Amino acid sequence: MYSQTPDIISFSTRNKIEVFKPSELEKIKNGTLQILFEVGTYFPSKKALSIFADHGAQVDWESQIVRIQPELVKSAMSTAPRSFVLGGREERLDLTLDGSHSYCCTDGCGVHVIDLETRQQRASRKGDVAMMAQVSDALPLISFFWPMVSAQDHGKTAALHEAHAGLTNTLKHVRGGTTMHPKLAVYLVEMATVVAGSVEKRRSRPPVNANICTIAPLAHDQHGIETALVYAEAGIPTSFMAMPTMGSTAPASILGAIAVGDAEVISAMVLMQLAYPGAPVFHSIINSLMDPRTGGYIGGIPLASAGVVQLAHAWKVPSLGGGSTSSDARDIGWESGTDGGFGAAQIPLGGGEICGYLGMLGSSMILYPEQIILEHDTCLHAYEVFREFEFNDEDMATELIKKVGPRGHYLREKHTRKHIRDFRYSPLLRVQDEMGNLRQPRDSALEEFKKLYSNHHPQPQPDYVLSELDRIMAAADLEAQKLGG
């Protein structure tokens, strides 16, 4: 027997804040145009350089620096779609990226797991990806699944195996593509086609999206950018994520870091549009700060997070950003709870189409399985706070108040029995054990995770799809061996 995947709960963006004025957004965009033309961006790919050269950009073949004229940037970006759909296995689970809703996703790309049974830290593997996809399928605020850890037991085809684990363990949209050898990226496209049912459906409701990180400052990875071109040709939506660190790989100011990150992201988007006009792309800048005491990483810059969403929308593309619950803390405790609570409150204020990044600690490197339950509960609290209030005259209950009168009580009233259930009561907070002692929320979350993992079984893919996916994975593994991995 399989379990019903719940309908998705999304955040309305009606409460979003504006960090930048329209005139300030134009200044940032003009700064990006200036950087792209006067400084340039490093593209270590003959294929990318040829595309730029064919469209009139200034290409230095020796240094592999591309300088893009402002008018060429504007022309290319005008073909990028403002809105597109990320498809679920069922249409009710589709995500429309048009700015009206913020959809939460899991966080991704960790390498360490606190084992569910031994509670010891170990290297992540494909089974962990499948486990988290299965549990995420049961959590309504998680709208699409980003493989939370790496399938380190599968070498060069790790990203493909992560996508496979997602596509076979949740009905929700899956982040499946990342930087890999372009010869392997074609297998992700084939997987997406099989799951969607046809090339046409893959393009209109793609079941997977991809993420390609830039290299700060102002550079790209050869395999990353060539893989992105494979996805663009196939209509696989791709986010380009810049991760400038203020003080080391970016200027030590929010605006300076945004300028560097935006130039990286826009240069990649321009390449995609020049090669395949109309290719679905979305914008992401994750700013961080260098700790001047240690040289270490400090993530999560709130004002920058909301501001870059505005910038994406100024470029007329969707945004991946605007609120994250993940924490730099290495264990579950005060720091992770503070980061998660504050991050959840940012989600409706940021207004990004995709946001949240639930479930990871240690700067997105460490997976505690129960953390996804804790952060999902935190986000539900934020949802209740920010959702639109429904004013109902009957809820004023004036006749009931007259009936009970001064110094009475409402315990035995039918109205109480009916409406006391209208409020959400956290299954993690103020929970007592059999002895009447309060349980730690972390213990309740771990128990809830194990219950979902044991009892929630998403509807499997059809047998013929599973068979085709197995064939594709076997072919990809063979190709990886030929490539030397």
C-alpha positions as CSV (number, residue, x, y, z in Angstrom):
1,M,0.0,0.0,0.0
2,Y,1.2,3.5,-0.8
3,S,0.5,6.7,1.0
4,Q,-1.2,9.8,-0.3
5,T,1.2,12.7,-0.9
6,P,-0.4,15.8,0.8
7,D,-1.2,18.9,-1.2
8,I,1.5,21.5,-1.2
9,I,1.3,24.5,1.1
10,S,3.0,27.6,-0.2
11,F,3.6,31.1,1.2
12,S,1.8,34.1,-0.3
13,T,4.2,36.9,-1.3
14,R,1.8,39.7,-0.4
15,N,4.0,40.5,2.7
16,K,7.3,40.8,0.9
17,I,9.5,43.8,1.8
18,E,11.4,46.0,-0.6
19,V,15.1,46.5,0.4
20,F,15.9,48.5,-2.7
21,K,14.1,51.4,-4.4
22,P,13.4,51.1,-8.2
23,S,16.2,53.6,-8.8
24,E,18.6,51.6,-6.7
25,L,17.8,48.4,-8.6
26,E,18.6,50.2,-11.8
27,K,21.9,51.3,-10.4
28,I,22.8,47.7,-9.5
29,K,21.8,46.5,-12.9
30,N,23.9,49.3,-14.6
31,G,26.8,48.3,-12.3
32,T,26.4,44.7,-13.6
33,L,26.4,45.9,-17.2
34,Q,29.5,47.9,-16.5
35,I,31.3,44.9,-14.9
36,L,30.3,42.6,-17.8
37,F,31.7,44.9,-20.4
38,E,34.6,46.7,-18.8
39,V,35.9,43.8,-16.5
40,G,34.6,40.7,-18.2
41,T,33.9,37.1,-17.0
42,Y,36.1,34.0,-17.3
43,F,34.6,31.2,-19.4
44,P,37.0,28.3,-19.8
45,S,35.0,26.7,-22.5
46,K,35.6,26.8,-26.3
47,K,31.9,26.1,-26.8
48,A,30.9,29.0,-24.7
49,L,33.5,31.3,-26.2
50,S,32.3,30.5,-29.7
51,I,28.7,31.2,-28.9
52,F,29.7,34.6,-27.5
53,A,31.9,35.4,-30.4
54,D,29.2,34.4,-32.9
55,H,26.9,37.0,-31.3
56,G,29.4,39.8,-31.3
57,A,30.7,39.8,-27.7
58,Q,34.4,40.7,-27.2
59,V,36.2,37.4,-26.7
60,D,39.9,37.1,-25.6
61,W,40.6,33.5,-26.7
62,E,44.0,33.5,-24.8
63,S,42.7,34.7,-21.4
64,Q,39.2,33.2,-22.0
65,I,37.7,36.5,-20.7
66,V,34.4,37.5,-22.3
67,R,33.3,41.2,-22.4
68,I,29.6,41.5,-23.2
69,Q,28.2,44.8,-24.5
70,P,25.3,46.2,-22.5
71,E,22.9,46.1,-25.5
72,L,23.7,42.4,-26.1
73,V,23.0,41.7,-22.4
74,K,19.7,43.4,-22.5
75,S,18.7,41.8,-25.8
76,A,19.6,38.3,-24.6
77,M,17.9,38.7,-21.2
78,S,14.7,39.9,-22.9
79,T,14.2,36.3,-24.2
80,A,14.4,34.7,-20.7
81,P,10.9,33.7,-19.5
82,R,9.5,35.5,-16.4
83,S,7.5,32.5,-15.5
84,F,7.6,28.8,-16.0
85,V,6.4,25.6,-14.4
86,L,8.3,23.0,-12.3
87,G,6.3,19.8,-12.8
88,G,5.4,17.3,-10.1
89,R,4.4,13.8,-10.9
90,E,0.8,15.0,-10.5
91,E,-0.4,18.4,-11.7
92,R,-1.6,19.3,-8.3
93,L,2.0,19.3,-7.2
94,D,3.2,21.6,-10.0
95,L,5.0,24.9,-9.0
96,T,4.3,28.0,-11.1
97,L,7.2,30.4,-10.7
98,D,5.4,33.7,-11.4
99,G,6.2,35.6,-8.2
100,S,2.8,35.1,-6.5
101,H,4.0,32.3,-4.2
102,S,7.1,31.2,-2.4
103,Y,7.7,27.5,-2.4
104,C,10.0,25.9,0.2
105,C,12.5,23.3,-0.8
106,T,15.0,21.1,1.1
107,D,18.6,22.2,1.3
108,G,21.2,20.3,-0.7
109,C,24.7,19.0,-1.4
110,G,25.7,17.9,2.1
111,V,28.4,15.3,2.6
112,H,28.0,14.1,6.2
113,V,25.1,12.2,7.8
114,I,24.2,11.5,11.4
115,D,23.1,8.0,11.0
116,L,19.5,7.4,11.9
117,E,20.3,4.3,14.0
118,T,23.9,4.6,15.2
119,R,23.7,8.4,15.6
120,Q,27.3,8.5,14.5
121,Q,28.6,10.8,11.7
122,R,29.5,9.1,8.4
123,A,29.8,9.9,4.7
124,S,26.5,10.3,2.9
125,R,25.3,7.9,0.3
126,K,22.4,7.3,-2.1
127,G,20.2,5.6,0.5
128,D,20.2,8.8,2.5
129,V,18.9,10.7,-0.5
130,A,16.1,8.2,-0.9
131,M,15.2,8.3,2.8
132,M,15.0,12.1,2.8
133,A,13.0,12.2,-0.4
134,Q,10.5,9.7,1.1
135,V,10.0,11.7,4.3
136,S,9.9,15.1,2.5
137,D,7.1,13.7,0.4
138,A,5.0,13.6,3.5
139,L,5.7,17.3,4.6
140,P,3.3,19.7,2.9
141,L,5.4,22.8,3.1
142,I,8.2,21.2,1.2
143,S,7.3,21.8,-2.4
144,F,10.3,20.3,-4.2
145,F,13.1,18.0,-3.2
146,W,16.7,19.1,-3.6
147,P,18.9,16.0,-2.8
148,M,20.1,16.9,0.7
149,V,23.3,15.0,0.6
150,S,25.6,13.6,-2.0
151,A,25.5,10.0,-3.3
152,Q,29.2,9.6,-2.5
153,D,29.0,5.8,-3.2
154,H,28.5,6.5,-6.9
155,G,31.5,8.6,-8.0
156,K,31.1,10.6,-11.2
157,T,27.5,9.7,-11.5
158,A,26.6,10.8,-8.0
159,A,24.3,13.6,-9.3
160,L,22.4,11.2,-11.5
161,H,21.9,8.7,-8.7
162,E,20.7,11.5,-6.5
163,A,18.1,12.5,-9.1
164,H,17.1,8.8,-9.5
165,A,16.6,8.5,-5.7
166,G,14.4,11.6,-5.8
167,L,12.4,10.7,-8.8
168,T,11.6,7.3,-7.3
169,N,10.8,8.3,-3.8
170,T,8.7,11.5,-4.0
171,L,5.9,12.7,-6.2
172,K,7.2,16.3,-5.9
173,H,9.4,18.2,-8.2
174,V,13.1,17.1,-8.0
175,R,16.3,19.1,-8.3
176,G,18.3,16.7,-10.3
177,G,20.9,18.4,-12.4
178,T,24.2,19.9,-11.3
179,T,27.8,20.2,-12.6
180,M,28.9,17.0,-14.2
181,H,30.6,16.0,-17.4
182,P,28.4,17.1,-20.3
183,K,28.4,13.5,-21.6
184,L,26.7,12.5,-18.4
185,A,24.2,15.4,-18.4
186,V,22.4,13.9,-21.4
187,Y,21.3,11.0,-19.1
188,L,19.5,13.4,-16.8
189,V,17.6,14.7,-19.8
190,E,16.7,11.2,-20.8
191,M,15.5,10.4,-17.3
192,A,13.4,13.6,-17.3
193,T,11.8,12.6,-20.6
194,V,11.0,9.1,-19.4
195,V,9.4,10.4,-16.2
196,A,7.5,13.2,-18.0
197,G,6.2,10.8,-20.7
198,S,7.3,12.7,-23.8
199,V,9.7,15.5,-25.0
200,E,6.7,17.9,-25.2
201,K,5.7,17.2,-21.6
202,R,9.3,17.4,-20.4
203,R,9.4,21.0,-21.8
204,S,6.0,22.1,-20.5
205,R,6.2,20.4,-17.1
206,P,9.8,19.4,-16.5
207,P,10.0,16.9,-13.6
208,V,13.5,18.1,-12.7
209,N,15.4,21.3,-12.5
210,A,19.2,22.0,-12.3
211,N,21.5,24.2,-10.4
212,I,24.9,25.4,-11.6
213,C,27.2,27.3,-9.2
214,T,29.4,30.1,-10.5
215,I,32.9,30.6,-9.2
216,A,33.6,33.9,-7.4
217,P,34.9,36.2,-8.4
218,L,33.6,36.5,-12.0
219,A,34.3,33.0,-13.3
220,H,32.7,29.8,-14.4
221,D,33.5,26.1,-14.5
222,Q,34.0,24.4,-17.9
223,H,31.9,21.4,-17.1
224,G,29.3,23.5,-15.2
225,I,28.7,25.9,-18.1
226,E,28.7,23.2,-20.8
227,T,26.3,21.0,-18.7
228,A,24.0,24.0,-18.4
229,L,24.0,24.3,-22.2
230,V,22.8,20.7,-22.3
231,Y,20.0,21.5,-19.9
232,A,19.1,24.7,-21.7
233,E,18.8,22.9,-25.1
234,A,16.4,20.3,-23.4
235,G,14.3,23.0,-21.6
236,I,15.4,21.8,-18.2
237,P,15.1,24.9,-15.9
238,T,18.4,25.9,-14.5
239,S,19.3,28.2,-11.6
240,F,22.7,29.9,-11.7
241,M,23.9,30.3,-8.1
242,A,26.6,32.8,-7.2
243,M,28.1,32.4,-3.7
244,P,30.3,35.5,-3.1
245,T,31.9,35.7,0.3
246,M,32.4,39.3,1.5
247,G,36.0,40.0,2.4
248,S,37.6,37.1,0.4
249,T,35.9,36.5,-3.0
250,A,33.9,39.7,-3.0
251,P,34.1,43.2,-1.7
252,A,33.4,43.5,2.0
253,S,30.0,45.2,1.5
254,I,26.6,43.9,0.6
255,L,26.3,45.9,-2.5
256,G,29.8,44.9,-3.7
257,A,29.0,41.2,-3.2
258,I,25.7,41.5,-5.0
259,A,27.4,43.3,-7.9
260,V,30.0,40.5,-8.3
261,G,27.4,37.7,-7.9
262,D,24.9,39.4,-10.3
263,A,27.6,39.7,-13.0
264,E,28.4,36.0,-12.6
265,V,24.7,34.9,-12.8
266,I,23.7,37.3,-15.6
267,S,26.7,36.3,-17.7
268,A,25.6,32.7,-17.6
269,M,22.0,33.5,-18.3
270,V,23.1,35.6,-21.3
271,L,25.0,32.6,-22.7
272,M,22.0,30.3,-22.3
273,Q,19.7,32.8,-24.1
274,L,22.1,33.4,-26.9
275,A,22.4,29.7,-27.5
276,Y,18.8,28.8,-26.9
277,P,16.4,31.8,-26.6
278,G,13.6,31.2,-24.2
279,A,15.5,28.7,-22.1
280,P,14.0,28.7,-18.5
281,V,16.5,30.1,-16.1
282,F,16.3,31.5,-12.6
283,H,18.5,33.7,-10.6
284,S,20.3,33.0,-7.3
285,I,22.9,34.9,-5.2
286,I,23.7,33.5,-1.8
287,N,25.9,36.0,0.0
288,S,28.1,35.1,2.9
289,L,30.7,36.8,5.1
290,M,34.3,35.9,5.9
291,D,34.8,35.7,9.7
292,P,37.7,38.1,10.2
293,R,38.8,36.2,13.3
294,T,39.2,32.9,11.6
295,G,38.8,33.3,7.9
296,G,35.8,31.0,8.1
297,Y,32.4,31.2,6.6
298,I,29.4,33.0,8.0
299,G,26.2,32.4,6.0
300,G,22.9,34.1,5.9
301,I,22.8,37.9,5.3
302,P,19.1,38.8,5.7
303,L,19.0,42.1,3.9
304,A,21.0,40.7,1.0
305,S,18.7,37.7,0.8
306,A,15.6,39.8,0.3
307,G,17.4,42.3,-1.9
308,V,18.6,39.8,-4.4
309,V,15.1,38.5,-4.9
310,Q,14.1,42.1,-6.0
311,L,17.1,42.1,-8.3
312,A,16.1,38.9,-10.0
313,H,12.6,40.3,-10.5
314,A,14.1,43.5,-11.9
315,W,15.8,41.3,-14.5
316,K,12.4,39.7,-15.1
317,V,13.4,36.1,-14.1
318,P,12.3,34.0,-11.1
319,S,14.4,33.8,-8.0
320,L,15.9,31.1,-5.9
321,G,16.4,32.8,-2.5
322,G,14.7,35.0,0.1
323,G,14.8,33.1,3.3
324,S,16.6,30.0,4.6
325,T,16.2,27.9,7.7
326,S,19.5,26.1,7.4
327,S,22.2,27.0,9.9
328,D,26.0,27.2,10.3
329,A,25.6,25.4,13.6
330,R,27.2,21.9,13.7
331,D,24.6,20.4,16.1
332,I,20.9,20.9,17.0
333,G,20.6,23.5,19.7
334,W,20.2,27.1,20.5
335,E,22.1,28.4,17.4
336,S,20.3,26.2,14.9
337,G,16.9,27.0,16.5
338,T,17.6,30.7,16.3
339,D,18.8,30.5,12.7
340,G,15.9,28.4,11.7
341,G,13.2,30.5,13.4
342,F,14.6,33.8,12.0
343,G,15.1,32.2,8.6
344,A,11.5,30.9,8.5
345,A,10.2,34.4,9.2
346,Q,12.2,35.8,6.2
347,I,10.5,33.4,3.7
348,P,7.3,35.4,3.3
349,L,9.2,38.7,3.6
350,G,11.7,37.8,0.9
351,G,9.2,36.8,-1.8
352,G,11.5,34.5,-3.7
353,E,9.8,31.9,-5.9
354,I,11.9,29.1,-4.4
355,C,13.2,29.5,-0.8
356,G,13.5,27.8,2.6
357,Y,16.4,25.4,2.1
358,L,15.2,23.2,4.9
359,G,17.0,20.5,6.9
360,M,20.8,21.0,6.9
361,L,23.3,22.1,9.5
362,G,27.0,22.9,9.5
363,S,26.8,25.4,6.5
364,S,24.7,22.8,4.6
365,M,27.2,20.1,5.1
366,I,25.7,17.9,7.9
367,L,22.4,16.1,7.8
368,Y,20.6,15.2,11.0
369,P,17.4,13.5,9.8
370,E,15.2,14.9,12.5
371,Q,16.2,18.5,11.6
372,I,13.8,18.5,8.7
373,I,10.9,17.9,11.1
374,L,12.0,20.7,13.4
375,E,12.4,23.2,10.5
376,H,9.2,22.2,8.9
377,D,7.4,22.8,12.1
378,T,9.1,26.2,12.4
379,C,8.0,27.1,8.9
380,L,4.5,26.1,9.7
381,H,4.6,28.6,12.6
382,A,5.7,31.3,10.2
383,Y,3.0,30.3,7.7
384,E,0.3,30.8,10.4
385,V,1.7,34.2,11.4
386,F,1.9,35.6,7.9
387,R,-1.2,34.0,6.2
388,E,-4.1,36.3,5.4
389,F,-6.6,36.7,8.2
390,E,-10.1,35.7,7.4
391,F,-12.6,38.0,9.1
392,N,-15.9,36.2,9.8
393,D,-18.6,38.1,11.7
394,E,-19.8,34.9,13.4
395,D,-16.4,34.4,14.9
396,M,-17.0,37.4,17.1
397,A,-19.4,35.1,19.0
398,T,-21.3,38.0,20.7
399,E,-24.4,35.9,21.5
400,L,-22.2,33.3,23.2
401,I,-20.4,36.1,25.2
402,K,-23.8,37.3,26.3
403,K,-24.8,33.8,27.3
404,V,-21.7,33.1,29.4
405,G,-21.6,36.6,30.9
406,P,-19.1,37.9,33.5
407,R,-17.1,35.4,35.5
408,G,-18.3,32.4,33.5
409,H,-16.3,30.0,31.4
410,Y,-16.5,28.5,27.9
411,L,-15.2,25.0,28.6
412,R,-18.5,23.2,28.1
413,E,-19.8,25.3,25.2
414,K,-20.4,23.7,21.8
415,H,-18.6,26.6,20.2
416,T,-15.5,25.7,22.1
417,R,-15.6,22.1,21.1
418,K,-16.1,23.1,17.5
419,H,-13.5,25.9,17.2
420,I,-10.8,24.9,19.5
421,R,-9.5,22.7,16.7
422,D,-9.2,25.7,14.4
423,F,-5.8,26.4,15.9
424,R,-2.6,24.6,15.1
425,Y,-0.9,22.7,18.0
426,S,2.7,21.8,17.4
427,P,3.3,18.0,17.7
428,L,6.9,18.9,19.0
429,L,6.3,21.5,21.6
430,R,4.9,21.0,25.1
431,V,4.5,17.3,24.6
432,Q,4.5,15.1,27.7
433,D,5.8,11.6,28.1
434,E,4.0,8.8,30.0
435,M,5.3,10.1,33.3
436,G,4.0,13.6,32.6
437,N,7.5,15.1,31.9
438,L,8.0,17.5,29.0
439,R,9.8,15.9,26.1
440,Q,12.6,17.6,24.3
441,P,11.4,18.8,20.8
442,R,14.4,17.1,19.3
443,D,13.4,13.7,20.7
444,S,9.8,14.2,19.4
445,A,11.1,15.2,16.0
446,L,13.3,12.1,15.8
447,E,10.3,9.9,16.8
448,E,8.2,11.7,14.1
449,F,10.8,11.2,11.5
450,K,11.1,7.5,12.2
451,K,7.3,7.2,12.1
452,L,7.1,8.9,8.7
453,Y,10.0,6.8,7.3
454,S,8.3,3.6,8.4
455,N,4.8,4.4,7.5
456,H,4.8,6.9,4.6
457,H,5.3,5.2,1.2
458,P,4.7,7.4,-1.8
459,Q,3.1,6.0,-4.9
460,P,5.9,4.3,-6.9
461,Q,6.7,5.1,-10.5
462,P,5.1,2.7,-13.0
463,D,7.0,-0.4,-13.6
464,Y,8.0,0.5,-17.1
465,V,9.4,3.9,-15.9
466,L,11.4,2.2,-13.2
467,S,12.8,-0.3,-15.7
468,E,13.7,2.6,-18.1
469,L,15.4,4.5,-15.3
470,D,17.4,1.5,-14.3
471,R,18.5,1.1,-17.9
472,I,19.5,4.8,-18.1
473,M,21.5,4.6,-14.8
474,A,23.4,1.5,-16.0
475,A,24.3,3.3,-19.3
476,A,25.4,6.4,-17.4
477,D,27.6,4.3,-15.0
478,L,29.2,2.7,-18.0
479,E,29.8,6.1,-19.6
480,A,31.4,7.3,-16.4
481,Q,33.8,4.4,-16.5
482,K,34.9,5.4,-20.0
483,L,35.4,8.9,-18.8
484,G,37.7,7.5,-16.1
485,G,35.6,7.5,-12.9
